[in-house]
């Protein structure tokens, strides 16, 4: 068994781990927030639209009861009346349904942002595994959720009991009032209970959301070994990176050596350093360095220069001064113009003598 299997998860989740968890649908979300927002929306809508809904339902009922006086109603008339009543009910409730659905979506957005993923719907064998299901049923999370549900029911029941207890004396006088007054009292008491329960649910939703965030962050925590492995994946294996850099240097060196035969002159130290310089008056304004190297590479540059009949000029001060300043592909810096110009003049004079 790996040694890190018992390693504690002490490190905060990295952005990469959080992103992967989010793509899988593993986010911190409280269903209590959804429930309380939907409940509050329903209360507000009923408070605003309640009188209108009551009036419309009453009118529909009166129309239906009026059919009792109809001498004969055939099957077609009954279906038409029933269809009209269903459509009327749908028209009345559609705005409420749409608003509640919108609030339900909004409650998810404010918790987790915009997220669309199908990964949680993908079939997994562990979901149909009886042993995994048994573990989920009796896991710590399941026990916490069960305890939360029981506690919520107890608190809501207690709040409802307190509100009804406060209205107990008024209930005793209902026997002396009209049926209409009784209905008004019941509706007002029910509204008070719903408001009290909603306030309790708001507090519970805030606490539950904070707990879900804490639990989510705790579940995503990483071990030190996981942090190392992730960093290695992002940055690459050191051995592989070293090999890549070695290959890149080799390719750059090979390209540099291919440019040596095109050089006009090679300035040496004479044994430790070598700098190949190219200058074509018709193609460039200033001379440029095409290759440089020290020790073994310097010897290789000089060897290629000899085979390609490129002049080799020894100038220790210039070679040392230029080596750390210029790179292959760079133009000769201004401070070296005179020294390089003298060497180029010497090379051209030498070539003219050979040509003569």
C-alpha positions as a printed Julia matrix, in Angstrom:
356×3 Matrix{Float64}:
   0.0    0.0     0.0
   1.4    3.45   -0.88
   2.8    5.44    1.96
   0.75   8.5     1.02
  -2.56   6.61    1.25
  -2.83   7.69    4.88
  -1.36  11.13    4.31
  -3.51  13.93    5.65
  -5.17  16.37    3.27
  -3.71  19.56    4.66
  -3.23  21.61    1.47
  -5.86  23.91    0.0
  -7.28  22.82   -3.34
  -5.45  24.21   -6.35
  -7.27  26.13   -9.09
  -6.81  23.12  -11.39
  -8.46  20.76   -8.88
 -11.33  23.19   -8.33
 -11.82  23.55  -12.09
 -11.89  19.78  -12.61
 -14.37  19.35   -9.74
 -16.59  22.07  -11.21
 -16.53  20.42  -14.65
 -17.75  17.22  -12.99
 -20.6   19.13  -11.3
 -18.98  18.88   -7.89
 -19.8   22.32   -6.49
 -20.86  23.81   -3.16
 -24.63  24.18   -3.32
 -27.33  24.3    -0.67
 -30.82  23.03   -1.5
 -32.08  25.08    1.44
 -31.26  28.29   -0.45
 -33.33  27.08   -3.42
 -36.23  26.1    -1.15
 -36.36  29.34    0.8
 -36.13  31.56   -2.31
 -38.9   29.6    -4.02
 -41.03  29.76   -0.86
 -40.53  33.52   -0.47
 -41.36  34.03   -4.14
 -44.54  31.98   -3.76
 -45.56  33.98   -0.68
 -45.02  37.3    -2.43
 -46.88  36.19   -5.56
 -49.83  34.91   -3.53
 -49.87  38.13   -1.54
 -49.97  40.18   -4.73
 -52.12  37.95   -6.93
 -54.17  36.28   -4.19
 -57.28  38.5    -4.43
 -57.31  38.22   -8.22
 -56.85  34.44   -8.11
 -59.59  34.12   -5.49
 -61.93  36.17   -7.68
 -61.14  34.17  -10.82
 -61.55  30.8    -9.07
 -64.85  32.0    -7.63
 -66.08  33.06  -11.05
 -65.05  29.73  -12.57
 -66.84  27.87   -9.78
 -70.0   29.88  -10.3
 -69.92  29.13  -14.03
 -69.5   25.42  -13.31
 -72.27  25.35  -10.69
 -74.56  27.19  -13.11
 -74.43  24.17  -15.41
 -76.58  22.3   -12.88
 -79.59  24.16  -14.23
 -78.8   23.06  -17.79
 -81.58  20.6   -18.78
 -79.46  18.51  -21.09
 -75.65  18.45  -21.5
 -74.21  16.18  -24.1
 -70.72  14.76  -24.2
 -69.4   17.47  -26.57
 -70.6   20.34  -24.39
 -69.12  18.8   -21.27
 -65.71  18.3   -22.93
 -65.76  21.9   -24.21
 -66.6   23.27  -20.77
 -63.96  21.13  -19.09
 -61.32  22.22  -21.65
 -62.19  25.88  -21.09
 -61.81  25.52  -17.32
 -58.42  23.75  -17.68
 -57.16  26.48  -20.03
 -58.38  29.19  -17.65
 -56.58  27.51  -14.76
 -53.42  27.16  -16.86
 -53.53  30.86  -17.83
 -53.91  31.84  -14.17
 -51.08  29.71  -12.86
 -48.64  30.04  -15.78
 -47.15  33.4   -14.65
 -46.64  32.03  -11.14
 -45.01  28.85  -12.46
 -42.68  30.77  -14.78
 -41.6   33.18  -12.04
 -40.95  30.36   -9.58
 -38.95  28.44  -12.2
 -36.92  31.58  -12.91
 -36.22  32.08   -9.21
 -35.17  28.42   -8.94
 -32.63  28.9   -11.75
 -31.49  32.2   -10.24
 -30.9   30.55   -6.85
 -28.54  28.08   -8.53
 -26.73  30.81  -10.46
 -26.03  32.94   -7.37
 -24.53  29.89   -5.66
 -22.43  28.28   -8.38
 -22.54  30.69  -11.33
 -23.35  29.59  -14.87
 -22.55  25.89  -15.15
 -23.75  23.44  -17.78
 -22.31  19.94  -17.56
 -23.68  16.49  -18.34
 -21.02  14.56  -16.43
 -23.18  14.06  -13.3
 -25.76  12.34  -15.56
 -23.24   9.88  -16.99
 -23.9    6.3   -15.84
 -21.45   4.97  -13.26
 -21.15   1.39  -12.03
 -20.59   2.55   -8.47
 -24.08   4.08   -8.47
 -25.69   0.67   -8.95
 -23.24  -1.14   -6.71
 -25.21  -2.26   -3.6
 -22.12  -1.99   -1.39
 -21.42   1.59   -2.52
 -25.09   2.44   -2.05
 -25.04   0.99    1.45
 -21.96   3.04    2.3
 -23.61   6.2     0.99
 -26.74   5.52    3.04
 -24.79   5.23    6.28
 -22.02   7.7     5.55
 -21.29  10.7     7.75
 -22.76  13.01    5.13
 -26.03  11.05    5.06
 -26.26  11.18    8.85
 -25.64  14.93    8.82
 -28.32  15.45    6.17
 -30.8   13.32    8.16
 -30.02  15.26   11.34
 -30.5   18.56    9.46
 -33.9   17.43    8.16
 -35.1   16.34   11.59
 -33.84  19.56   13.17
 -35.53  21.64   10.48
 -38.88  19.9    11.03
 -38.61  20.39   14.8
 -37.75  24.09   14.49
 -40.53  24.75   11.95
 -43.05  22.89   14.11
 -41.98  24.85   17.17
 -42.33  28.19   15.35
 -45.77  27.22   14.02
 -46.82  26.13   17.51
 -45.73  29.46   19.02
 -47.69  31.44   16.42
 -50.82  29.32   16.9
 -50.46  29.54   20.67
 -50.44  33.33   20.41
 -53.69  33.22   18.44
 -55.38  30.63   20.69
 -57.61  33.14   22.52
 -58.83  34.54   19.2
 -59.69  31.01   18.06
 -62.1   30.61   20.99
 -64.17  33.54   19.75
 -64.62  32.16   16.24
 -67.8   30.34   17.26
 -69.51  33.7    17.59
 -68.46  35.01   14.15
 -69.56  34.41   10.58
 -68.13  31.85    8.19
 -66.51  34.65    6.18
 -64.76  35.98    9.29
 -63.53  32.46   10.12
 -62.04  32.13    6.63
 -60.31  35.5     6.94
 -58.91  34.5    10.34
 -57.62  31.17    8.99
 -55.98  32.87    6.01
 -54.33  35.53    8.19
 -53.1   32.93   10.68
 -51.81  30.73    7.86
 -49.98  33.71    6.36
 -48.35  34.48    9.73
 -47.24  30.88   10.08
 -45.8   30.85    6.57
 -43.94  34.13    7.19
 -42.52  32.81   10.49
 -41.45  29.56    8.85
 -39.87  31.49    5.95
 -37.8   33.6     8.35
 -36.57  30.45   10.1
 -35.75  28.86    6.74
 -33.73  31.92    5.7
 -31.51  31.52    8.77
 -31.22  27.76    8.16
 -30.39  28.36    4.47
 -27.56  30.76    5.36
 -26.12  28.3     7.88
 -26.5   25.37    5.47
 -24.81  27.25    2.62
 -21.88  28.12    4.88
 -21.65  24.45    5.91
 -21.81  23.24    2.3
 -18.98  25.63    1.34
 -16.88  24.41    4.26
 -17.57  20.75    3.46
 -16.83  21.29   -0.23
 -13.48  22.99    0.46
 -12.6   20.25    2.95
 -13.41  17.5     0.45
 -11.25  19.13   -2.24
  -8.19  19.49    0.0
  -5.05  17.8    -1.26
  -2.14  15.92    0.24
   1.39  17.24   -0.19
   2.07  14.39   -2.6
  -0.95  15.3    -4.74
   0.28  18.91   -4.88
   3.68  17.69   -6.07
   2.14  15.39   -8.68
  -0.11  18.16   -9.99
   2.78  20.61  -10.2
   4.75  17.97  -12.07
   1.85  17.51  -14.53
   1.54  21.26  -15.11
   5.24  22.06  -15.33
   6.3   18.72  -16.78
   8.56  15.98  -15.48
  12.0   17.46  -14.66
  13.78  14.64  -16.5
  11.59  15.07  -19.56
  12.02  18.85  -19.46
  15.78  18.43  -19.16
  15.78  16.08  -22.14
  13.68  18.53  -24.17
  16.01  21.41  -23.31
  18.98  19.24  -24.27
  17.4   18.43  -27.64
  16.55  22.09  -28.19
  20.15  23.11  -27.46
  21.4   20.41  -29.82
  19.09  21.61  -32.6
  20.11  25.23  -32.01
  23.76  24.22  -32.05
  23.27  22.29  -35.28
  21.57  25.26  -36.94
  24.36  27.5   -35.68
  27.02  25.22  -37.15
  25.2   25.28  -40.49
  25.67  29.06  -40.53
  29.46  28.93  -39.97
  30.34  28.32  -43.68
  28.43  31.53  -44.51
  30.57  33.58  -42.09
  33.0   36.24  -43.3
  35.48  35.72  -40.46
  35.9   33.79  -37.2
  37.39  35.7   -34.27
  39.12  33.48  -31.68
  40.68  33.64  -28.22
  42.52  31.59  -29.78
  41.71  28.24  -28.07
  38.78  28.81  -25.7
  36.44  31.11  -27.62
  35.27  31.44  -31.21
  32.81  33.96  -32.7
  31.74  33.68  -36.35
  30.82  37.03  -37.95
  29.12  37.56  -41.29
  28.95  40.78  -43.27
  27.57  41.36  -46.74
  27.51  45.06  -47.65
  24.73  44.52  -50.22
  22.43  42.66  -47.78
  22.96  44.18  -44.31
  23.8   47.49  -42.67
  25.92  46.07  -39.84
  27.82  42.82  -39.32
  26.05  40.09  -37.37
  27.08  37.11  -35.27
  26.07  33.79  -36.84
  27.71  31.44  -34.31
  29.68  31.43  -31.08
  31.01  28.88  -28.64
  33.67  27.98  -26.14
  36.01  25.03  -25.67
  34.69  22.04  -27.67
  32.15  24.11  -29.6
  34.83  26.71  -30.37
  37.04  23.96  -31.8
  34.11  22.69  -33.88
  33.47  26.21  -35.25
  37.14  26.58  -36.2
  37.16  23.13  -37.81
  34.13  23.96  -39.99
  35.64  27.39  -40.81
  38.86  25.77  -42.02
  36.97  23.31  -44.22
  34.87  26.16  -45.66
  37.86  28.47  -46.21
  36.53  31.03  -43.73
  39.4   33.17  -42.36
  40.23  32.72  -38.66
  41.6   35.79  -36.9
  43.01  35.73  -33.38
  41.97  38.73  -31.25
  41.83  37.85  -27.56
  40.49  41.21  -26.21
  37.74  41.43  -28.83
  36.71  37.78  -28.47
  36.49  38.04  -24.68
  34.63  41.36  -24.76
  32.08  40.23  -27.35
  31.39  36.69  -26.12
  29.15  37.6   -23.16
  27.45  40.47  -24.99
  26.3   39.02  -28.31
  24.18  36.01  -29.27
  23.83  34.24  -32.62
  21.61  36.38  -34.82
  22.54  39.65  -33.07
  24.07  42.61  -34.85
  27.5   43.73  -33.67
  27.07  46.32  -30.86
  28.19  49.88  -31.63
  31.17  49.74  -29.24
  32.77  46.96  -31.32
  32.33  48.56  -34.73
  35.87  49.85  -35.09
  37.54  46.63  -33.95
  35.33  44.48  -36.2
  35.8   46.88  -39.11
  39.6   46.55  -38.82
  39.31  42.74  -38.86
  36.97  42.8   -41.86
  39.32  45.15  -43.7
  42.16  42.75  -42.99
  40.09  39.83  -44.26
  39.11  41.63  -47.47
  42.73  42.62  -48.05
  43.78  39.02  -47.47
  41.14  37.72  -49.93
  42.24  40.26  -52.56
  45.84  39.07  -52.23
  44.75  35.47  -52.61
  42.6   36.38  -55.61
  45.46  38.27  -57.22
